[in-house]
Amino acid sequence: MSYGWREIDGVSVEVCDECGFDTRAVHDEEIAFAGVFAALADLVQRGDAHRKPSAEVFSAQEYVDHCVEVTEAILGYVTDRLDTERHSCPDLAAARDAVATMLPTLTAAERATVIEDVYPWPVTVQWVLSHLLHDLAHHVLDIRRGYAGFVLADSEGATSRR
């Protein structure tokens, strides 16, 4: 897997060749976040959400817990820079609500605000929000991959490997 950021037509674009994330394909950020949070909530409802695909790979529940932690941290970077109130994200619903509350209130100037002390290079508020969306969407893929692996491992049939 490789992913990276490129400046294309003056816009910072994040692209991932594994999950297919491309910032340019996000036409409605609020709908995209709502969709990814809904997918995470749906995926963690399965009875085997605590099952790990392997010792070194998170279970669905662990991925969702990670997504909650990352959401709270990234929103914290934004609120710290904008000097606004931090959001507490004790669970997935709170993380979803915090994002849904923050996004429509951000102005273009706030989205362009530079954060210099978190990443190895200066980034904007918009950059960290796009990165969060990619991270969450990528973990939806990770969870689906784990569940598919359970089916392939637990049932009879033909398996093709590449």
PEMO-V580972 format. One record per residue. N is the residue number from 0. RES is the residue in three letters. OMEGA is omega in radians with two decimals (999 if undefined). D_CENTER is the distance of its C-alpha to the mean C-alpha in Angstrom with 1 decimal. Layout:
# PEMO-V580972
N,RES,OMEGA,D_CENTER ; N,RES,OMEGA,D_CENTER
This chain:
# PEMO-V580972
0,MET,2.97,16.1 ; 1,SER,3.01,15.9 ; 2,TYR,-3.09,13.7 ; 3,GLY,-3.11,14.9 ; 4,TRP,3.10,15.7 ; 5,ARG,3.00,18.8 ; 6,GLU,-3.12,20.9 ; 7,ILE,-3.11,22.0 ; 8,ASP,3.08,24.5 ; 9,GLY,-3.12,23.7 ; 10,VAL,3.08,20.0 ; 11,SER,-3.07,17.3 ; 12,VAL,3.05,15.4 ; 13,GLU,-3.10,12.5 ; 14,VAL,3.12,13.3 ; 15,CYS,-3.12,12.4 ; 16,ASP,3.08,15.5 ; 17,GLU,-3.09,14.0 ; 18,CYS,3.10,11.5 ; 19,GLY,-3.14,13.1 ; 20,PHE,3.09,10.5 ; 21,ASP,-3.10,12.8 ; 22,THR,-3.09,12.4 ; 23,ARG,3.14,16.0 ; 24,ALA,3.14,15.2 ; 25,VAL,-3.09,13.2 ; 26,HIS,3.09,16.4 ; 27,ASP,-3.05,15.3 ; 28,GLU,-3.12,12.3 ; 29,GLU,3.11,13.1 ; 30,ILE,3.13,13.6 ; 31,ALA,3.11,10.4 ; 32,PHE,3.13,8.4 ; 33,ALA,3.14,11.3 ; 34,GLY,-3.11,11.0 ; 35,VAL,3.07,7.6 ; 36,PHE,3.09,8.7 ; 37,ALA,3.12,12.0 ; 38,ALA,3.11,11.1 ; 39,LEU,3.14,9.7 ; 40,ALA,3.13,12.9 ; 41,ASP,-3.08,15.1 ; 42,LEU,-3.09,14.2 ; 43,VAL,3.13,14.9 ; 44,GLN,-3.12,18.2 ; 45,ARG,-3.13,19.8 ; 46,GLY,-3.12,22.7 ; 47,ASP,-3.11,21.5 ; 48,ALA,3.13,18.1 ; 49,HIS,-3.13,19.6 ; 50,ARG,3.13,20.9 ; 51,LYS,3.09,19.7 ; 52,PRO,3.05,20.0 ; 53,SER,-3.07,21.6 ; 54,ALA,-3.06,22.4 ; 55,GLU,-3.12,19.8 ; 56,VAL,3.12,16.9 ; 57,PHE,2.91,14.9 ; 58,SER,3.09,15.9 ; 59,ALA,-3.13,13.7 ; 60,GLN,3.11,14.5 ; 61,GLU,3.07,13.7 ; 62,TYR,-3.14,10.2 ; 63,VAL,3.08,9.8 ; 64,ASP,3.09,11.7 ; 65,HIS,3.13,9.6 ; 66,CYS,3.10,6.4 ; 67,VAL,3.14,9.2 ; 68,GLU,-3.13,10.7 ; 69,VAL,3.11,8.0 ; 70,THR,-3.14,7.7 ; 71,GLU,-3.13,11.4 ; 72,ALA,-3.09,11.9 ; 73,ILE,3.06,10.3 ; 74,LEU,3.07,12.1 ; 75,GLY,3.07,15.0 ; 76,TYR,-3.11,15.2 ; 77,VAL,-3.09,15.5 ; 78,THR,3.08,18.0 ; 79,ASP,-3.12,19.9 ; 80,ARG,-3.10,20.4 ; 81,LEU,-3.13,21.4 ; 82,ASP,3.07,23.4 ; 83,THR,-3.06,22.1 ; 84,GLU,3.10,21.6 ; 85,ARG,3.09,18.7 ; 86,HIS,3.04,16.8 ; 87,SER,-3.12,17.1 ; 88,CYS,-3.13,14.3 ; 89,PRO,-3.13,16.3 ; 90,ASP,-3.06,14.5 ; 91,LEU,-3.14,11.9 ; 92,ALA,3.12,14.3 ; 93,ALA,3.10,14.7 ; 94,ALA,3.10,11.1 ; 95,ARG,-3.11,11.1 ; 96,ASP,-3.14,14.5 ; 97,ALA,3.11,13.8 ; 98,VAL,-3.12,11.4 ; 99,ALA,3.10,13.9 ; 100,THR,-3.06,16.7 ; 101,MET,-2.97,15.7 ; 102,LEU,-3.06,14.7 ; 103,PRO,-3.11,18.2 ; 104,THR,-3.06,20.0 ; 105,LEU,3.07,18.9 ; 106,THR,3.08,21.7 ; 107,ALA,3.13,21.7 ; 108,ALA,3.11,23.4 ; 109,GLU,3.12,20.8 ; 110,ARG,3.14,17.9 ; 111,ALA,-3.14,20.2 ; 112,THR,-3.08,20.8 ; 113,VAL,3.04,20.5 ; 114,ILE,-3.02,19.0 ; 115,GLU,-2.95,21.1 ; 116,ASP,-3.09,20.9 ; 117,VAL,-3.13,17.4 ; 118,TYR,-3.13,16.7 ; 119,PRO,3.13,19.7 ; 120,TRP,3.11,20.1 ; 121,PRO,3.11,20.1 ; 122,VAL,3.08,17.0 ; 123,THR,3.03,16.9 ; 124,VAL,3.12,15.1 ; 125,GLN,3.12,13.9 ; 126,TRP,-3.09,12.7 ; 127,VAL,3.09,10.5 ; 128,LEU,3.09,9.1 ; 129,SER,3.11,8.6 ; 130,HIS,3.08,7.1 ; 131,LEU,3.13,4.5 ; 132,LEU,3.10,4.2 ; 133,HIS,-3.11,4.7 ; 134,ASP,-3.13,3.0 ; 135,LEU,3.14,1.7 ; 136,ALA,3.13,4.8 ; 137,HIS,3.14,6.2 ; 138,HIS,2.98,6.5 ; 139,VAL,3.09,8.1 ; 140,LEU,3.14,10.4 ; 141,ASP,-3.13,11.1 ; 142,ILE,3.13,12.2 ; 143,ARG,3.11,14.2 ; 144,ARG,3.12,15.7 ; 145,GLY,3.13,16.8 ; 146,TYR,3.12,18.4 ; 147,ALA,3.11,20.1 ; 148,GLY,3.10,21.5 ; 149,PHE,-3.13,23.0 ; 150,VAL,-3.13,24.9 ; 151,LEU,-3.11,26.2 ; 152,ALA,-2.98,27.3 ; 153,ASP,-3.07,28.8 ; 154,SER,3.13,30.8 ; 155,GLU,3.07,33.7 ; 156,GLY,-3.14,33.5 ; 157,ALA,3.10,33.1 ; 158,THR,3.09,30.2 ; 159,SER,3.09,29.7 ; 160,ARG,3.10,28.2 ; 161,ARG,999,27.5
